Amino acid sequence: MVSRALWDFQIPELAGYKFIFSRQFFITGELGYFVYRVPNYFPGQASSTGGLSIAPSVGVQFGVFELGIRSDVIVNHGDLSAVGFLLGWNF
C-alpha cells in the first residue's frame, strides 16, 4: 500500500524581502497564496485547500551559502503549517 503522503504536494506563490542586518545574519518575510492538494486513491476525487500564506525565516550566510529556519503558515487554515530548514546558495 502506498502512503498518501507520497502524493501530497504544495504550490506556493510567494513574494518577499530579505533584510541582511549584519555581515552574515538575515531575516526574510514572504507573503502570498498557498495551495495544498491531497489526491485521493480514486480518480477525480482529489481535494485541495489554500489561502493567504505568511512565511518568515531567519538565517546566516557564509559567502554564497546560507543556512536558516523557516515557518510556512496558511492564515485561514490554522491547522496547515510547516517548519523547515533552509540550505541554499546565492548566485
N, C-alpha and C positions, 0 to 999 in steps of 0.2 A: 504494500500500500504506500502510495506517495503522499508525503505530508503536504497539506495545503499551503504551508508557509513557503514552500519552494516556488509556488506560483504567484504569490502576492507581489505586487510592485507598487512603487510610489512615483508620482510625476510632480516634481516641484517646479514652479515658475517664480523665481525669487530675484529681487534686485536689492542691493545694499551698499554699504560703505565700510571700508576698512580704515581704521584710525590707528596709526602707529604712534604710541605715546612715549616711547624711548627708542633707543637704537634697535632693540630686538623684540619688545613686547607690543602686542596689538590687541584690539578688540574689534569685533565686526558685528554689525547689525543688519539683518536682512528681513524684508517684508515681501509677501507675495501670496500666491494661491497654491494650494497643495491638493492633489488628487490621490486618493488611496483606493486601489482597485483590488477586490478579492474575487477571483473567478471561482465558480462552483464546479463540481465534478461533471455536471450535465451541461451541454452546450446551450447558450442563450440564457443562463440563469446567474450570470455574474452580477455582483453588487459593487457599487463604488460609493465613496463619500469624499467630501472635500470641504475646503473652507479657507478662511484667512489664516495665513501662516506667519509666525514670527520665529526667527532663528538667530539668537545671539550666540557668539562664540568668543573665546579668549585663547591666546596662544603666544608662542615665542618663535622668532625667526632666527635661523643660523645661516647667514649668507642667502643662498637661494632656496633652502629647505625651511619648512615650518612644521611645528607640532602644536596641537591645540585640542580643546574640548568644546563641543557644540551641543546645543539643545534645540530640537525642532518641535514646535508646539502648534497644533491646529486649534485656533481660538474657539470656534463654535462647536467643536467636538472635544471636550476636555479629556476624554479617555484615550485620545490618539496623540502621543508624544514620544519622542525618542531622544536619547542622549548618546552621542558618539564621539569618537576621537578623530582628529584631523591629522593627516600626514600628507604633505604635498611639497611642491616646489613652485617657485615663481619663475616665470620666463618672460 
